[in-house]
């Protein structure tokens, strides 16, 4: 997921309608991969969850993933959405929670059997589950995000 953009609600709605209004038939439709997938799990944990429970910033904060979605259209276009917040635990045990931050990434996807490449990230379609593996740029870790077809 690259090219992070902070946006409001309306661009998401416009993109959803744009994807769903496309009349073309392609390999994606033949493979039955197009549709809306809702994030249900990150690295084996249900939402909300920190992407990495052991990753804490110098100020004692963790980024917590609240929700997400992937939209795949029938023309090979994709949109990924993620909502996160920062949770900081202070020395006295109290917590500070930041406002929610929403990100959106758009780009192409390709299908080869049950294997997908979504904006450069590897994914596998297993029934109604889309399992997306995202390599982090700053660390040598791979996040596994599981999405359920809606």
ROSE-138809 format. One record per residue: chain; x, y, z of N, C-alpha, C, CB in turn; residue in three letters. Coordinates in steps of 0.2 Angstrom, whole numbers, plus 5000, padded with zeros to 4 digits. Glycine has a CB too. Example, Ala and Ser with C-alpha at 12.3 -4.5 7.8 and 13.67 -1.06 7.14 Angstrom:
// residues 2
+---+------+------+------+------+------+------+------+------+------+------+------+------+-----+
| c |  n_x |  n_y |  n_z | ca_x | ca_y | ca_z |  c_x |  c_y |  c_z | cb_x | cb_y | cb_z |   r |
+---+------+------+------+------+------+------+------+------+------+------+------+------+-----+
| A | 5066 | 4972 | 5039 | 5062 | 4978 | 5039 | 5066 | 4984 | 5039 | 5057 | 4978 | 5045 | ALA |
| A | 5064 | 4989 | 5035 | 5068 | 4995 | 5036 | 5064 | 5000 | 5039 | 5070 | 4997 | 5029 | SER |
+---+------+------+------+------+------+------+------+------+------+------+------+------+-----+
***
This chain:
// residues 150
+---+------+------+------+------+------+------+------+------+------+------+------+------+-----+
| c |  n_x |  n_y |  n_z | ca_x | ca_y | ca_z |  c_x |  c_y |  c_z | cb_x | cb_y | cb_z |   r |
+---+------+------+------+------+------+------+------+------+------+------+------+------+-----+
| A | 5004 | 4994 | 5000 | 5000 | 5000 | 5000 | 5004 | 5006 | 5000 | 4995 | 5000 | 5006 | UNK |
| A | 5005 | 5010 | 4994 | 5009 | 5015 | 4994 | 5005 | 5021 | 4992 | 5015 | 5014 | 4989 | UNK |
| A | 5008 | 5027 | 4992 | 5004 | 5033 | 4990 | 4999 | 5035 | 4994 | 5002 | 5033 | 4982 | UNK |
| A | 5000 | 5035 | 5001 | 4995 | 5036 | 5006 | 4992 | 5043 | 5005 | 4998 | 5036 | 5013 | UNK |
| A | 4985 | 5043 | 5006 | 4981 | 5050 | 5005 | 4976 | 5050 | 5011 | 4978 | 5050 | 4998 | UNK |
| A | 4976 | 5056 | 5014 | 4971 | 5057 | 5019 | 4965 | 5060 | 5016 | 4973 | 5061 | 5025 | UNK |
| A | 4959 | 5057 | 5016 | 4953 | 5059 | 5013 | 4947 | 5059 | 5017 | 4952 | 5055 | 5006 | UNK |
| A | 4942 | 5062 | 5015 | 4935 | 5062 | 5018 | 4931 | 5056 | 5016 | 4932 | 5068 | 5018 | UNK |
| A | 4925 | 5056 | 5017 | 4920 | 5051 | 5016 | 4918 | 5051 | 5008 | 4914 | 5051 | 5020 | UNK |
| A | 4917 | 5057 | 5005 | 4914 | 5057 | 4998 | 4919 | 5054 | 4993 | 4913 | 5065 | 4997 | UNK |
| A | 4925 | 5055 | 4993 | 4929 | 5052 | 4988 | 4928 | 5044 | 4988 | 4937 | 5053 | 4989 | UNK |
| A | 4928 | 5041 | 4994 | 4926 | 5034 | 4994 | 4920 | 5032 | 4991 | 4926 | 5032 | 5002 | UNK |
| A | 4915 | 5036 | 4992 | 4908 | 5034 | 4989 | 4908 | 5035 | 4982 | 4903 | 5039 | 4992 | UNK |
| A | 4912 | 5040 | 4979 | 4912 | 5041 | 4972 | 4916 | 5035 | 4969 | 4916 | 5048 | 4971 | UNK |
| A | 4921 | 5033 | 4972 | 4925 | 5028 | 4969 | 4921 | 5021 | 4969 | 4932 | 5027 | 4973 | UNK |
| A | 4917 | 5020 | 4975 | 4913 | 5014 | 4975 | 4908 | 5014 | 4969 | 4910 | 5013 | 4982 | UNK |
| A | 4905 | 5019 | 4968 | 4900 | 5020 | 4962 | 4903 | 5019 | 4956 | 4896 | 5026 | 4963 | UNK |
| A | 4909 | 5022 | 4955 | 4913 | 5022 | 4949 | 4915 | 5014 | 4947 | 4919 | 5026 | 4949 | UNK |
| A | 4917 | 5011 | 4952 | 4919 | 5004 | 4951 | 4913 | 4999 | 4950 | 4922 | 5001 | 4958 | UNK |
| A | 4908 | 5001 | 4953 | 4902 | 4996 | 4952 | 4898 | 4998 | 4946 | 4897 | 4997 | 4958 | UNK |
| A | 4899 | 5004 | 4943 | 4896 | 5006 | 4937 | 4899 | 5003 | 4930 | 4895 | 5013 | 4936 | UNK |
| A | 4905 | 5001 | 4931 | 4909 | 4998 | 4925 | 4905 | 4992 | 4922 | 4916 | 4997 | 4927 | UNK |
| A | 4903 | 4993 | 4915 | 4900 | 4987 | 4912 | 4904 | 4982 | 4909 | 4895 | 4990 | 4907 | UNK |
| A | 4911 | 4983 | 4908 | 4915 | 4979 | 4905 | 4916 | 4972 | 4908 | 4922 | 4982 | 4904 | UNK |
| A | 4917 | 4967 | 4904 | 4918 | 4960 | 4906 | 4926 | 4959 | 4905 | 4914 | 4955 | 4902 | UNK |
| A | 4929 | 4956 | 4910 | 4936 | 4955 | 4909 | 4938 | 4948 | 4912 | 4940 | 4960 | 4912 | UNK |
| A | 4944 | 4946 | 4913 | 4947 | 4940 | 4916 | 4945 | 4941 | 4923 | 4954 | 4940 | 4915 | UNK |
| A | 4945 | 4947 | 4926 | 4943 | 4947 | 4933 | 4936 | 4945 | 4935 | 4943 | 4954 | 4936 | UNK |
| A | 4931 | 4946 | 4930 | 4924 | 4944 | 4931 | 4924 | 4937 | 4930 | 4920 | 4948 | 4926 | UNK |
| A | 4927 | 4934 | 4925 | 4927 | 4927 | 4924 | 4930 | 4923 | 4930 | 4932 | 4925 | 4917 | UNK |
| A | 4935 | 4926 | 4933 | 4938 | 4922 | 4939 | 4934 | 4924 | 4945 | 4945 | 4925 | 4940 | UNK |
| A | 4929 | 4928 | 4945 | 4924 | 4930 | 4951 | 4928 | 4933 | 4956 | 4921 | 4924 | 4953 | UNK |
| A | 4933 | 4937 | 4955 | 4937 | 4940 | 4960 | 4934 | 4947 | 4962 | 4944 | 4941 | 4958 | UNK |
| A | 4931 | 4950 | 4957 | 4929 | 4957 | 4958 | 4923 | 4958 | 4963 | 4926 | 4960 | 4951 | UNK |
| A | 4923 | 4963 | 4967 | 4919 | 4964 | 4972 | 4922 | 4968 | 4978 | 4916 | 4957 | 4975 | UNK |
| A | 4918 | 4968 | 4984 | 4920 | 4972 | 4990 | 4922 | 4967 | 4995 | 4915 | 4977 | 4992 | UNK |
| A | 4928 | 4968 | 4998 | 4931 | 4964 | 5003 | 4932 | 4968 | 5009 | 4938 | 4960 | 5001 | UNK |
| A | 4930 | 4965 | 5015 | 4930 | 4969 | 5021 | 4935 | 4966 | 5026 | 4923 | 4969 | 5025 | UNK |
| A | 4940 | 4970 | 5028 | 4945 | 4968 | 5033 | 4942 | 4965 | 5039 | 4950 | 4973 | 5035 | UNK |
| A | 4944 | 4958 | 5041 | 4942 | 4955 | 5047 | 4948 | 4953 | 5051 | 4938 | 4949 | 5045 | UNK |
| A | 4954 | 4953 | 5049 | 4959 | 4950 | 5053 | 4966 | 4953 | 5051 | 4960 | 4942 | 5053 | UNK |
| A | 4971 | 4955 | 5055 | 4977 | 4957 | 5054 | 4982 | 4953 | 5058 | 4978 | 4965 | 5055 | UNK |
| A | 4987 | 4949 | 5054 | 4992 | 4945 | 5057 | 4989 | 4941 | 5063 | 4997 | 4950 | 5061 | UNK |
| A | 4983 | 4938 | 5061 | 4980 | 4933 | 5065 | 4976 | 4935 | 5071 | 4985 | 4929 | 5068 | UNK |
| A | 4975 | 4942 | 5071 | 4971 | 4945 | 5077 | 4965 | 4949 | 5073 | 4975 | 4950 | 5080 | UNK |
| A | 4959 | 4948 | 5077 | 4953 | 4952 | 5075 | 4954 | 4959 | 5076 | 4947 | 4949 | 5078 | UNK |
| A | 4950 | 4963 | 5073 | 4950 | 4970 | 5073 | 4946 | 4972 | 5080 | 4947 | 4974 | 5067 | UNK |
| A | 4947 | 4978 | 5083 | 4953 | 4982 | 5081 | 4960 | 4979 | 5084 | 4952 | 4989 | 5084 | UNK |
| A | 4965 | 4980 | 5081 | 4971 | 4977 | 5083 | 4977 | 4981 | 5081 | 4972 | 4970 | 5081 | UNK |
| A | 4983 | 4981 | 5085 | 4989 | 4984 | 5082 | 4992 | 4980 | 5077 | 4994 | 4985 | 5088 | UNK |
| A | 4995 | 4983 | 5072 | 4997 | 4979 | 5066 | 5003 | 4974 | 5069 | 5000 | 4984 | 5061 | UNK |
| A | 5007 | 4977 | 5073 | 5012 | 4973 | 5077 | 5012 | 4975 | 5084 | 5019 | 4975 | 5074 | UNK |
| A | 5009 | 4970 | 5088 | 5009 | 4972 | 5095 | 5015 | 4974 | 5099 | 5006 | 4966 | 5099 | UNK |
| A | 5021 | 4971 | 5096 | 5027 | 4973 | 5099 | 5031 | 4979 | 5097 | 5032 | 4967 | 5098 | UNK |
| A | 5028 | 4982 | 5092 | 5030 | 4988 | 5089 | 5028 | 4994 | 5093 | 5029 | 4989 | 5082 | UNK |
| A | 5032 | 4998 | 5097 | 5030 | 5004 | 5101 | 5035 | 5009 | 5099 | 5030 | 5002 | 5108 | UNK |
| A | 5032 | 5015 | 5098 | 5036 | 5021 | 5096 | 5040 | 5023 | 5103 | 5032 | 5027 | 5093 | UNK |
| A | 5044 | 5028 | 5102 | 5048 | 5031 | 5107 | 5043 | 5034 | 5113 | 5053 | 5035 | 5105 | UNK |
| A | 5038 | 5037 | 5110 | 5033 | 5040 | 5115 | 5028 | 5035 | 5118 | 5030 | 5046 | 5111 | UNK |
| A | 5029 | 5028 | 5117 | 5025 | 5023 | 5120 | 5018 | 5022 | 5116 | 5023 | 5025 | 5127 | UNK |
| A | 5018 | 5024 | 5110 | 5012 | 5023 | 5106 | 5012 | 5017 | 5101 | 5011 | 5030 | 5102 | UNK |
| A | 5006 | 5015 | 5099 | 5005 | 5009 | 5094 | 5000 | 5012 | 5089 | 5003 | 5003 | 5098 | UNK |
| A | 5001 | 5010 | 5083 | 4996 | 5011 | 5078 | 4991 | 5005 | 5078 | 4999 | 5013 | 5071 | UNK |
| A | 4984 | 5007 | 5079 | 4979 | 5002 | 5079 | 4975 | 5002 | 5073 | 4975 | 5003 | 5086 | UNK |
| A | 4974 | 4996 | 5070 | 4970 | 4996 | 5064 | 4963 | 4995 | 5066 | 4972 | 4990 | 5059 | UNK |
| A | 4958 | 4999 | 5064 | 4951 | 4999 | 5066 | 4947 | 4995 | 5060 | 4948 | 5006 | 5067 | UNK |
| A | 4948 | 4997 | 5054 | 4944 | 4994 | 5049 | 4948 | 4995 | 5042 | 4937 | 4997 | 5048 | UNK |
| A | 4945 | 4991 | 5037 | 4948 | 4991 | 5031 | 4944 | 4988 | 5025 | 4955 | 4988 | 5031 | UNK |
| A | 4945 | 4989 | 5019 | 4942 | 4986 | 5014 | 4946 | 4986 | 5007 | 4935 | 4990 | 5012 | UNK |
| A | 4945 | 4982 | 5003 | 4948 | 4982 | 4996 | 4942 | 4981 | 4991 | 4953 | 4976 | 4995 | UNK |
| A | 4942 | 4985 | 4986 | 4937 | 4985 | 4981 | 4941 | 4983 | 4974 | 4933 | 4991 | 4980 | UNK |
| A | 4939 | 4978 | 4971 | 4942 | 4975 | 4965 | 4936 | 4976 | 4959 | 4944 | 4968 | 4965 | UNK |
| A | 4937 | 4980 | 4954 | 4932 | 4980 | 4949 | 4934 | 4975 | 4943 | 4932 | 4988 | 4946 | UNK |
| A | 4929 | 4975 | 4938 | 4930 | 4970 | 4933 | 4935 | 4973 | 4927 | 4924 | 4969 | 4930 | UNK |
| A | 4938 | 4978 | 4928 | 4943 | 4981 | 4923 | 4950 | 4981 | 4926 | 4941 | 4988 | 4921 | UNK |
| A | 4951 | 4977 | 4932 | 4958 | 4977 | 4934 | 4960 | 4983 | 4938 | 4963 | 4976 | 4929 | UNK |
| A | 4955 | 4987 | 4941 | 4957 | 4993 | 4945 | 4955 | 4991 | 4952 | 4953 | 4999 | 4943 | UNK |
| A | 4959 | 4993 | 4957 | 4958 | 4992 | 4964 | 4958 | 4998 | 4968 | 4963 | 4987 | 4967 | UNK |
| A | 4955 | 4998 | 4974 | 4955 | 5003 | 4979 | 4956 | 5000 | 4986 | 4949 | 5008 | 4979 | UNK |
| A | 4960 | 5002 | 4990 | 4961 | 4999 | 4997 | 4960 | 5005 | 5002 | 4968 | 4996 | 4998 | UNK |
| A | 4957 | 5003 | 5007 | 4955 | 5008 | 5012 | 4957 | 5005 | 5019 | 4947 | 5010 | 5012 | UNK |
| A | 4960 | 5010 | 5023 | 4962 | 5008 | 5030 | 4960 | 5013 | 5035 | 4969 | 5006 | 5030 | UNK |
| A | 4957 | 5012 | 5040 | 4956 | 5017 | 5046 | 4960 | 5015 | 5052 | 4949 | 5017 | 5048 | UNK |
| A | 4964 | 5019 | 5054 | 4969 | 5018 | 5060 | 4968 | 5023 | 5065 | 4976 | 5017 | 5058 | UNK |
| A | 4971 | 5022 | 5071 | 4972 | 5027 | 5076 | 4978 | 5026 | 5080 | 4965 | 5028 | 5081 | UNK |
| A | 4980 | 5031 | 5084 | 4986 | 5030 | 5088 | 4984 | 5029 | 5095 | 4991 | 5036 | 5087 | UNK |
| A | 4986 | 5024 | 5098 | 4985 | 5023 | 5105 | 4992 | 5024 | 5109 | 4982 | 5016 | 5107 | UNK |
| A | 4992 | 5028 | 5114 | 4998 | 5029 | 5118 | 4997 | 5028 | 5125 | 5000 | 5037 | 5117 | UNK |
| A | 5001 | 5023 | 5128 | 5001 | 5022 | 5135 | 5006 | 5025 | 5139 | 5001 | 5014 | 5136 | UNK |
| A | 5004 | 5029 | 5144 | 5009 | 5033 | 5147 | 5011 | 5029 | 5153 | 5005 | 5040 | 5150 | UNK |
| A | 5017 | 5032 | 5156 | 5020 | 5029 | 5162 | 5015 | 5027 | 5168 | 5026 | 5033 | 5165 | UNK |
| A | 5010 | 5032 | 5169 | 5006 | 5031 | 5174 | 5000 | 5026 | 5173 | 5002 | 5037 | 5176 | UNK |
| A | 5000 | 5023 | 5166 | 4995 | 5018 | 5164 | 4990 | 5020 | 5161 | 4993 | 5014 | 5170 | UNK |
| A | 4989 | 5027 | 5160 | 4983 | 5030 | 5157 | 4985 | 5030 | 5149 | 4982 | 5038 | 5159 | UNK |
| A | 4979 | 5030 | 5145 | 4980 | 5030 | 5138 | 4977 | 5036 | 5135 | 4976 | 5024 | 5135 | UNK |
| A | 4980 | 5038 | 5129 | 4978 | 5043 | 5125 | 4976 | 5040 | 5118 | 4983 | 5049 | 5125 | UNK |
| A | 4970 | 5042 | 5116 | 4969 | 5039 | 5109 | 4968 | 5045 | 5104 | 4962 | 5035 | 5110 | UNK |
| A | 4971 | 5044 | 5098 | 4970 | 5050 | 5093 | 4964 | 5049 | 5089 | 4976 | 5049 | 5089 | UNK |
| A | 4963 | 5054 | 5085 | 4957 | 5054 | 5081 | 4959 | 5048 | 5075 | 4956 | 5061 | 5077 | UNK |
| A | 4953 | 5046 | 5072 | 4954 | 5041 | 5067 | 4957 | 5044 | 5061 | 4947 | 5038 | 5065 | UNK |
| A | 4962 | 5040 | 5058 | 4965 | 5043 | 5052 | 4963 | 5038 | 5046 | 4973 | 5043 | 5053 | UNK |
| A | 4961 | 5040 | 5041 | 4959 | 5036 | 5035 | 4963 | 5037 | 5029 | 4951 | 5037 | 5033 | UNK |
| A | 4965 | 5031 | 5026 | 4969 | 5031 | 5021 | 4966 | 5027 | 5015 | 4976 | 5028 | 5022 | UNK |
| A | 4968 | 5029 | 5009 | 4965 | 5026 | 5003 | 4971 | 5025 | 4998 | 4960 | 5030 | 5000 | UNK |
| A | 4971 | 5020 | 4994 | 4976 | 5018 | 4989 | 4973 | 5016 | 4983 | 4982 | 5014 | 4992 | UNK |
| A | 4974 | 5018 | 4977 | 4971 | 5015 | 4971 | 4977 | 5013 | 4966 | 4967 | 5021 | 4968 | UNK |
| A | 4975 | 5008 | 4962 | 4980 | 5006 | 4957 | 4977 | 5000 | 4954 | 4986 | 5005 | 4960 | UNK |
| A | 4981 | 4997 | 4950 | 4979 | 4991 | 4946 | 4980 | 4984 | 4950 | 4983 | 4990 | 4940 | UNK |
| A | 4976 | 4979 | 4948 | 4978 | 4972 | 4951 | 4978 | 4967 | 4945 | 4972 | 4970 | 4956 | UNK |
| A | 4981 | 4962 | 4946 | 4981 | 4957 | 4941 | 4979 | 4950 | 4944 | 4988 | 4956 | 4938 | UNK |
| A | 4976 | 4946 | 4940 | 4974 | 4939 | 4942 | 4978 | 4934 | 4938 | 4966 | 4938 | 4941 | UNK |
| A | 4980 | 4928 | 4942 | 4983 | 4922 | 4939 | 4980 | 4917 | 4943 | 4990 | 4923 | 4938 | UNK |
| A | 4975 | 4913 | 4941 | 4971 | 4908 | 4945 | 4969 | 4911 | 4951 | 4976 | 4902 | 4946 | UNK |
| A | 4971 | 4908 | 4957 | 4969 | 4911 | 4963 | 4974 | 4916 | 4966 | 4968 | 4905 | 4968 | UNK |
| A | 4979 | 4917 | 4962 | 4984 | 4922 | 4964 | 4983 | 4929 | 4962 | 4991 | 4920 | 4962 | UNK |
| A | 4983 | 4934 | 4966 | 4982 | 4941 | 4963 | 4988 | 4945 | 4965 | 4976 | 4944 | 4967 | UNK |
| A | 4990 | 4950 | 4961 | 4994 | 4955 | 4963 | 4990 | 4962 | 4963 | 5000 | 4956 | 4958 | UNK |
| A | 4990 | 4965 | 4969 | 4986 | 4971 | 4970 | 4991 | 4976 | 4972 | 4981 | 4970 | 4976 | UNK |
| A | 4992 | 4981 | 4967 | 4996 | 4987 | 4968 | 5003 | 4984 | 4971 | 4993 | 4992 | 4973 | UNK |
| A | 5005 | 4979 | 4968 | 5012 | 4976 | 4970 | 5012 | 4972 | 4975 | 5017 | 4982 | 4971 | UNK |
| A | 5007 | 4971 | 4979 | 5007 | 4966 | 4985 | 5004 | 4960 | 4983 | 5003 | 4969 | 4991 | UNK |
| A | 5006 | 4954 | 4986 | 5004 | 4947 | 4984 | 4997 | 4946 | 4988 | 5009 | 4942 | 4986 | UNK |
| A | 4993 | 4942 | 4984 | 4986 | 4940 | 4988 | 4984 | 4934 | 4985 | 4981 | 4946 | 4986 | UNK |
| A | 4980 | 4930 | 4989 | 4977 | 4924 | 4987 | 4970 | 4924 | 4988 | 4981 | 4918 | 4991 | UNK |
| A | 4966 | 4922 | 4984 | 4959 | 4921 | 4984 | 4957 | 4914 | 4986 | 4955 | 4923 | 4978 | UNK |
| A | 4954 | 4913 | 4992 | 4953 | 4907 | 4995 | 4945 | 4907 | 4997 | 4957 | 4905 | 5001 | UNK |
| A | 4941 | 4905 | 4992 | 4934 | 4905 | 4993 | 4932 | 4913 | 4993 | 4931 | 4901 | 4999 | UNK |
| A | 4929 | 4915 | 4999 | 4927 | 4922 | 4999 | 4932 | 4926 | 5003 | 4920 | 4922 | 5003 | UNK |
| A | 4938 | 4923 | 5005 | 4943 | 4926 | 5008 | 4948 | 4928 | 5004 | 4946 | 4921 | 5014 | UNK |
| A | 4950 | 4935 | 5004 | 4956 | 4937 | 5001 | 4961 | 4938 | 5006 | 4954 | 4944 | 4997 | UNK |
| A | 4967 | 4935 | 5005 | 4973 | 4935 | 5010 | 4978 | 4939 | 5006 | 4975 | 4928 | 5012 | UNK |
| A | 4979 | 4945 | 5009 | 4984 | 4950 | 5006 | 4990 | 4950 | 5011 | 4981 | 4957 | 5006 | UNK |
| A | 4996 | 4950 | 5007 | 5002 | 4950 | 5011 | 5006 | 4957 | 5009 | 5007 | 4944 | 5009 | UNK |
| A | 5007 | 4961 | 5014 | 5010 | 4967 | 5013 | 5017 | 4968 | 5016 | 5005 | 4973 | 5015 | UNK |
| A | 5022 | 4969 | 5012 | 5029 | 4970 | 5015 | 5030 | 4977 | 5017 | 5034 | 4968 | 5009 | UNK |
| A | 5032 | 4978 | 5023 | 5033 | 4984 | 5026 | 5040 | 4987 | 5023 | 5034 | 4985 | 5033 | UNK |
| A | 5040 | 4993 | 5021 | 5046 | 4996 | 5018 | 5051 | 4998 | 5023 | 5044 | 5003 | 5015 | UNK |
| A | 5049 | 5000 | 5029 | 5054 | 5002 | 5034 | 5057 | 4996 | 5038 | 5051 | 5007 | 5039 | UNK |
| A | 5053 | 4990 | 5038 | 5056 | 4984 | 5042 | 5055 | 4978 | 5038 | 5051 | 4983 | 5048 | UNK |
| A | 5059 | 4973 | 5040 | 5059 | 4967 | 5036 | 5053 | 4962 | 5038 | 5065 | 4963 | 5036 | UNK |
| A | 5047 | 4965 | 5038 | 5041 | 4961 | 5041 | 5036 | 4961 | 5035 | 5038 | 4964 | 5047 | UNK |
| A | 5032 | 4956 | 5035 | 5026 | 4955 | 5031 | 5020 | 4955 | 5035 | 5027 | 4949 | 5026 | UNK |
| A | 5015 | 4960 | 5034 | 5008 | 4959 | 5037 | 5004 | 4955 | 5033 | 5006 | 4967 | 5038 | UNK |
| A | 5000 | 4951 | 5036 | 4995 | 4947 | 5033 | 4988 | 4950 | 5035 | 4995 | 4939 | 5035 | UNK |
| A | 4984 | 4952 | 5030 | 4978 | 4955 | 5031 | 4973 | 4950 | 5027 | 4977 | 4962 | 5028 | UNK |
| A | 4967 | 4949 | 5031 | 4962 | 4944 | 5029 | 4956 | 4948 | 5028 | 4961 | 4938 | 5033 | UNK |
| A | 4953 | 4948 | 5022 | 4947 | 4951 | 5020 | 4942 | 4946 | 5018 | 4948 | 4956 | 5014 | UNK |
| A | 4936 | 4948 | 5020 | 4930 | 4943 | 5018 | 4926 | 4947 | 5013 | 4925 | 4942 | 5025 | UNK |
| A | 4924 | 4943 | 5008 | 4920 | 4946 | 5002 | 4913 | 4947 | 5005 | 4919 | 4941 | 4997 | UNK |
| A | 4911 | 4953 | 5004 | 4904 | 4956 | 5006 | 4899 | 4953 | 5002 | 4904 | 4963 | 5007 | UNK |
+---+------+------+------+------+------+------+------+------+------+------+------+------+-----+
***
